[in-house]
Amino acid sequence: MALSKKSISPVGPESLFLHRVVCLSCGAQVSREHLQEHFEALNPTWTAESHGVAPDGDVFLPEEQVRHFHVPSCSKCGGVLKPDVVFFGDNVCKEKVDFVYQRLEESDAILVAGSSLQVFSAYKFALAARDRKLPIAIVNIGPTRADSLASLKLNSRCGALLPSILL
Ligand SMILES: [Zn+2]
């Protein structure tokens, strides 16, 4: 994430991780908050208890707890929804790449939050920051691809650390 007047993430100009979903068929975008209302409407009595949380935020649920869960589809076309993030192996669209490079031009440092930077397109932003001689700070559990480029590396959960940072 570059530090400019506008906070950004490598996955999109208006979004931070996981706050929006997108339809794989028609491209419609829905806020995660709105999707939550659909989850609750389709599954009014459903409850589950997590048996662990992975570093990426995934939770582990037994099969019997998810067997009867109803997954909402796109309200416009019935298509499959997915988080509006770039998964490993996905391509980042040119518009988003251009946006990030524009923000890098405005930035005096970058902060990588919660990414191993194993996706090359994200790592390229760190390389671009290095080329511009911008300081790089990284908050992540475990190693990242850009650890050798970082001025500051903190092994921490973002949710635990980031709320205490004042800019
Ligand atoms: Zn759709």
Boltz pocket constraint, residues with backbone or C-beta under 6 A from the ligand:
constraints:
  - pocket:
      binder: B
      contacts: [[A, 23], [A, 24], [A, 25], [A, 26], [A, 27], [A, 28], [A, 74], [A, 75], [A, 76], [A, 77], [A, 78], [A, 79]]
      max_distance: 6.0
